[in-house]
Amino acid sequence: MEHADTVLVFFMYGLASFAMGLVVLVALRGAPGSPLADSLRSLAAFGLLHGAAQWILMSQLIKTGGVSVEGSVAMRGLYLLL
């Protein structure tokens, strides 16, 4: 897979996760007393954080020209957060 393709995959994956988080948050506003509200809040937080993490990883790949950044200090902290 070429560098541009990898960046596109990370962008789309991050966008999908982030959009899911936003949709769940909006849905929660319509049904605040739902029995699943706590679980859905957790799902929304995961979607937003996971989407942001993928975009951070994408920006690191762009910054390094496609060199693997898996072992960098920033990525270790990001994985620890998630």
Sequence and secondary structure as in RCSB ss.txt:
>XXXX:A:sequence
MEHADTVLVFFMYGLASFAMGLVVLVALRGAPGSPLADSLRSLAAFGLLHGAAQWILMSQLIKTGGVSVEGSVAM
RGLYLLL
>XXXX:A:secstr
  HHHHHHHHHHHHHHHHHHHHHHHHHHHH TT TTHHHHHHHHHHHHHHHHHHHHHHHHHHHHTT   TTSHHH
HHHHHH 
